[in-house]
Amino acid sequence: MEITKETVLKVAGLAKLNLAEEEAQRLAHEMGKIVGFAGKLAEMDLEGVQPTTHAVKLENVFRADEMQPSYPREEILANGPERDEACFVVPKVVE
């Protein structure tokens, strides 16, 4: 597939981008090289290669969801400048 200056300008228009003529010409050349490189993938021998969804096998790395002791509430509230019973008092920011 050849990427032309007109194709670049059409896509730029859809993306609401303003490109100068020389920018469109340069991008057409660069994008053509990218598409050409991606086309080389069709030349590869993939016989017997299993399709994958990721190049590296990933596993869930989350820890188990177990209850653990936390800091005492009084110790946490002592770090704030002002409190109201069991909450920090902060300035109102939303009307």
C-alpha positions as CSV (number, residue, x, y, z in Angstrom):
1,M,0.0,0.0,0.0
2,E,1.4,3.3,-1.0
3,I,0.9,6.3,1.3
4,T,0.5,9.5,-0.8
5,K,0.5,13.1,0.3
6,E,-3.2,13.2,-0.5
7,T,-3.8,10.3,1.9
8,V,-1.8,12.1,4.7
9,L,-3.8,15.3,4.1
10,K,-7.1,13.5,4.2
11,V,-6.2,11.7,7.5
12,A,-4.9,15.0,8.9
13,G,-8.2,16.7,8.0
14,L,-10.1,13.9,9.8
15,A,-7.9,14.5,12.9
16,K,-8.4,18.2,12.6
17,L,-4.6,18.8,12.0
18,N,-3.3,21.5,9.8
19,L,-0.2,20.4,7.9
20,A,1.9,22.3,5.4
21,E,2.5,20.8,2.0
22,E,6.2,20.0,2.9
23,E,5.1,18.3,6.2
24,A,2.5,16.2,4.4
25,Q,5.1,15.1,1.8
26,R,7.6,14.2,4.5
27,L,5.0,12.3,6.5
28,A,3.9,10.4,3.4
29,H,7.5,9.3,2.9
30,E,8.0,8.3,6.6
31,M,4.6,6.5,6.8
32,G,5.3,4.7,3.6
33,K,8.5,3.3,5.1
34,I,6.6,2.2,8.3
35,V,3.9,0.4,6.2
36,G,6.6,-1.2,4.1
37,F,8.4,-2.5,7.2
38,A,5.1,-3.9,8.5
39,G,4.6,-5.6,5.1
40,K,7.8,-7.6,5.7
41,L,5.9,-9.5,8.4
42,A,3.9,-11.2,5.6
43,E,7.2,-12.6,4.3
44,M,8.0,-14.5,7.5
45,D,7.6,-18.3,7.7
46,L,5.1,-18.8,10.6
47,E,4.4,-22.5,10.0
48,G,3.9,-24.2,13.4
49,V,4.1,-21.0,15.4
50,Q,1.2,-20.7,17.9
51,P,-0.7,-17.4,17.9
52,T,-0.1,-15.4,21.1
53,T,-1.7,-12.4,22.8
54,H,1.5,-11.2,24.4
55,A,5.2,-11.8,23.6
56,V,6.0,-12.7,27.2
57,K,3.9,-15.0,29.3
58,L,2.3,-12.9,32.0
59,E,0.8,-14.0,35.3
60,N,-1.4,-12.2,37.8
61,V,1.1,-10.5,40.2
62,F,-1.5,-9.2,42.6
63,R,-1.2,-10.2,46.3
64,A,-4.0,-12.1,47.9
65,D,-6.8,-9.9,49.2
66,E,-6.4,-10.6,52.9
67,M,-7.2,-8.3,55.9
68,Q,-4.1,-6.9,57.5
69,P,-3.6,-4.7,60.5
70,S,-3.6,-1.0,59.8
71,Y,-2.4,2.1,61.7
72,P,-4.5,3.2,64.6
73,R,-7.0,5.9,63.5
74,E,-5.9,8.3,66.2
75,E,-2.3,8.1,65.0
76,I,-3.3,8.9,61.4
77,L,-5.6,11.8,62.4
78,A,-2.8,13.3,64.5
79,N,-1.0,14.1,61.2
80,G,-3.7,16.5,60.0
81,P,-4.0,20.2,61.0
82,E,-7.7,19.9,61.9
83,R,-10.2,17.1,62.5
84,D,-13.8,16.5,63.3
85,E,-14.3,13.3,65.3
86,A,-13.0,10.6,62.9
87,C,-12.3,12.7,59.8
88,F,-9.9,15.3,58.5
89,V,-11.4,18.8,58.0
90,V,-10.5,20.3,54.6
91,P,-11.5,23.5,52.9
92,K,-14.6,23.3,50.7
93,V,-13.6,23.3,47.0
94,V,-16.9,22.4,45.2
95,E,-20.0,24.6,45.3
